[in-house]
Structure formats: C-alpha cells, structure tokens
Amino acid sequence: MNKQAVAVIGLGRFGATVAKTLSAQGHEVLGVDINEETVQRISPYVTHAVVADTSDEDALRALSLNQFDDVVIGIGDNVQGNLMTAMLVKEIGAKYIVAKAQSTLQGRLLEKIGVDLVIYPESDMALRVAQMLVREHVIDYLQLSKDIGLVEMETPAFLQGKTLIEANIRAKYNVNVVAIKRDNDVLAPPDPNDPLRGTDTLMIIGRDPDITRLEEGK
C-alpha cells in the first residue's frame, strides 16, 4: 500500500472518521476545521491539525493543498461553505477531490465545480441497511451505479462444494465473483478450480436483479 498525503476539511463525524482511519493505516493526514475545539480533539490522531476558515481563499491557499494526493471535504450542514471550499480547492489545483453532499442538488453542483467523487453518507448507508435487511445471504452491499452493486454474500447452500467453473455463475446469473473471503484471507482473483466452502464469503459484482436470482438459486 502506497503512503498517501490526504487533507480532510471539516472534522465532524464523517470527516473525523475518515481522518482517523487514514492515519491509523499509516497515511499522512492534515485535519482542517474552523472550530478550534474540534481541531484539538483530532490533533492526537493525525499528522497535522489546523484551524482555518476554508471559505477564505487566502487561508485555504496557505494550506498548499495542491501538494496533497487527495482532499476530502467533509463539511456538512454549511452548504455554502461546502460549495465555496470545493470551488477554491479546485482552483488551487488539488489532484483529487472527494466531497460530502447532503442532497442530489448539492451533489450536482459539486460535480459541476469539478469534484472527482461525491459521497452521500446518509443515503448510501440507508441503502446498505435496506439491502442487508431484505436479502437473506447479504452481509454488506455497496451501490456502484444506478442498478449495479458490489455484494458480500454468504455462500448459498446450492453452491457449496462446487467450483466456480462447475457452478458457471457468470453464464447462469450474469454476475462476477471478484473475490472470496476465506478465514482471514481474501482470495482475489479466486481460483476457479477451488471448491466453495460453507464458511466462504463471496464478493460479487452484478445487476441487482441478477444478484437476487443468484441468492434464490433460480
């Protein structure tokens, strides 16, 4: 894993979690927030922590964000601050920008500004929970596009003991098994000649209706 330099702007629940997680993984993390107490709380967990109003162009330029690999904008309730910061970060020449949005309209504005990846934390989590509740074998779910998902699924009983070649999952269900979690290992790509075990977790990419057919064995 290559060490990255990441700036996280806005250290609420979302931003603080991103900053702490990246720092714990060994990356260089700059945490930025307008609130001094918030910055003090995050300071022990990140490489650097700075108090700054990132809607102020001079204050933002002083952070030299164009030298970071990624900039994450986690500003939440202040929509104007979120959009202004994104615009200025883009103008400064940040290499890759990720921004949090609370609505589709806000997300569209961020995309027009030039943000590389827009995150909708609440709606994304709601979708994951809903999918996990209604799908018998699903452990986790990530929506990749309008109708395509990445699913972590327990191995259905009808697949146990079969190899991927024997199961012919791609041809029958139009989905791809991209990895298998087995014990403490992730087998990627999986061995197509290795029989699936009941304790395996399958990581599958496909259209939602096809994933459902696989679950049901139809």
C-alpha positions in Angstrom: 0.0 0.0 0.0 1.5 3.3 -1.1 1.6 6.0 1.6 -0.7 8.9 0.7 -0.9 12.5 1.8 -4.5 13.4 2.4 -6.1 16.7 3.6 -9.5 16.3 5.4 -11.5 19.6 5.6 -14.4 19.5 8.1 -13.9 17.3 11.1 -17.4 16.4 12.1 -18.4 12.7 12.4 -17.8 11.9 8.8 -14.5 13.9 8.4 -13.1 12.8 11.7 -13.7 9.1 10.9 -12.0 9.4 7.5 -9.1 11.3 9.0 -8.6 8.8 11.9 -8.9 5.8 9.7 -6.4 7.0 7.1 -4.0 8.0 9.8 -4.3 4.6 11.5 -3.4 3.0 8.2 -0.1 4.9 8.1 -1.0 7.8 5.7 -0.1 11.4 6.3 -3.2 13.3 7.2 -3.9 17.0 7.6 -7.1 17.8 9.5 -8.7 21.2 9.0 -11.7 22.7 10.7 -13.0 26.2 11.6 -13.6 25.1 15.2 -10.6 25.2 17.5 -12.0 22.6 19.9 -12.7 20.2 17.1 -9.1 20.6 15.8 -7.8 20.0 19.3 -9.8 16.7 19.6 -8.5 15.4 16.3 -4.9 16.5 16.8 -3.6 13.4 18.6 -4.8 11.2 15.8 -3.5 12.9 12.7 -0.1 14.1 11.3 -1.1 17.8 11.4 -4.3 19.7 12.5 -5.0 23.3 11.6 -7.8 25.8 12.5 -8.8 27.6 9.3 -11.9 29.0 7.5 -11.6 27.2 4.2 -14.2 29.5 2.5 -11.5 32.2 2.9 -9.3 32.0 -0.2 -6.1 33.3 1.5 -6.5 30.9 4.4 -7.1 27.9 2.0 -4.1 28.7 -0.2 -1.8 28.8 2.8 -2.5 25.1 3.3 -0.8 24.2 0.0 -3.5 21.6 -0.8 -2.1 21.1 -4.3 0.7 19.2 -2.7 -1.6 16.5 -1.3 -2.7 13.4 -3.2 -6.3 13.7 -2.1 -8.5 16.4 -0.5 -11.7 15.3 1.3 -14.3 17.9 2.0 -16.5 16.7 4.9 -18.2 20.0 5.7 -21.8 19.1 6.5 -24.6 21.5 7.4 -23.0 24.6 5.9 -23.9 24.1 2.3 -22.4 27.4 1.2 -19.2 26.6 3.0 -19.1 23.2 1.4 -19.5 24.5 -2.2 -17.2 27.5 -1.7 -14.5 25.3 -0.3 -14.9 22.8 -3.2 -14.6 25.6 -5.7 -11.5 27.1 -4.1 -9.8 23.7 -3.7 -10.4 23.0 -7.4 -9.0 26.4 -8.4 -5.9 25.8 -6.3 -5.2 22.7 -8.3 -5.9 19.8 -5.9 -5.1 16.5 -7.6 -8.2 14.5 -6.5 -11.2 15.9 -4.6 -13.8 14.0 -2.6 -16.8 15.9 -1.2 -19.7 15.0 1.0 -23.2 16.0 -0.1 -26.5 16.0 1.7 -28.8 16.3 -1.3 -28.8 15.4 -5.0 -28.8 19.1 -5.9 -25.8 19.8 -3.8 -24.1 16.8 -5.4 -24.8 18.0 -8.9 -23.3 21.4 -8.0 -20.2 19.8 -6.6 -19.8 17.7 -9.8 -20.2 20.9 -11.9 -17.5 22.5 -9.8 -15.2 19.6 -10.7 -15.2 17.4 -7.7 -14.0 13.9 -8.6 -16.1 11.9 -6.3 -19.3 12.9 -4.4 -20.3 11.0 -1.3 -23.8 10.8 0.1 -23.2 9.2 3.5 -26.7 9.1 4.9 -28.5 7.8 1.7 -25.6 5.3 1.0 -25.8 3.9 4.5 -29.6 3.7 4.3 -29.4 1.8 1.1 -26.9 -0.6 2.5 -29.0 -1.3 5.6 -32.1 -1.8 3.5 -30.4 -4.3 1.2 -28.9 -6.2 4.2 -32.3 -6.5 5.8 -34.2 -7.9 2.9 -31.5 -10.1 1.4 -31.1 -13.4 3.2 -27.4 -14.1 2.4 -26.1 -10.5 2.1 -23.6 -9.3 4.7 -22.8 -5.9 3.1 -23.8 -4.0 0.0 -22.3 -1.1 -2.0 -24.2 0.6 -4.8 -21.7 1.2 -7.7 -24.2 2.7 -10.2 -28.0 3.0 -10.7 -28.6 -0.8 -10.9 -25.2 -2.4 -10.3 -24.0 -3.4 -6.8 -21.0 -4.9 -5.1 -22.2 -7.5 -2.6 -20.6 -9.5 0.2 -22.7 -12.7 0.3 -22.6 -15.9 2.3 -22.1 -18.9 0.0 -25.6 -20.3 -0.7 -26.1 -24.0 0.1 -26.6 -24.9 -3.6 -23.1 -23.6 -4.4 -21.2 -25.2 -1.5 -18.8 -27.9 -2.6 -18.8 -26.7 -6.3 -16.0 -24.9 -8.0 -16.7 -21.6 -9.8 -16.3 -23.5 -13.1 -18.8 -26.1 -12.1 -21.3 -23.5 -10.8 -20.9 -21.5 -14.0 -22.1 -18.4 -12.1 -21.2 -15.9 -14.7 -23.1 -17.6 -17.5 -26.1 -18.6 -15.5 -26.6 -15.4 -13.4 -24.6 -12.7 -15.3 -22.6 -11.8 -12.2 -18.9 -12.0 -11.4 -17.3 -13.4 -8.3 -14.3 -11.0 -7.9 -13.0 -12.3 -4.6 -13.6 -14.8 -1.9 -13.1 -14.1 1.8 -11.9 -17.3 3.5 -10.9 -17.3 7.2 -8.5 -14.3 7.4 -7.6 -14.2 3.7 -9.0 -12.5 0.7 -8.6 -14.7 -2.4 -8.5 -12.3 -5.4 -8.9 -13.3 -8.1 -10.4 -16.6 -6.8 -9.2 -20.0 -8.0 -11.9 -21.2 -10.4 -11.0 -24.8 -9.6 -11.2 -24.5 -5.8 -14.5 -25.8 -4.3 -16.5 -23.2 -2.4 -17.0 -23.7 1.3 -19.9 -23.0 3.5 -17.8 -20.6 5.5 -16.7 -18.6 2.4 -17.9 -15.1 1.8 -18.4 -14.3 -1.9 -17.7 -10.7 -3.2 -19.9 -10.3 -6.3 -20.5 -7.6 -8.8 -23.7 -7.5 -10.9 -27.1 -6.0 -11.6 -29.4 -6.1 -8.6 -32.0 -8.5 -10.3 -29.2 -10.9 -11.2 -27.8 -10.9 -7.7 -31.3 -11.7 -6.4 -31.6 -14.6 -8.8 -28.3 -16.0 -7.5 -29.4 -15.7 -3.9 -32.6 -17.6 -4.7 -30.8 -20.1 -6.9 -33.1 -19.6 -9.8 
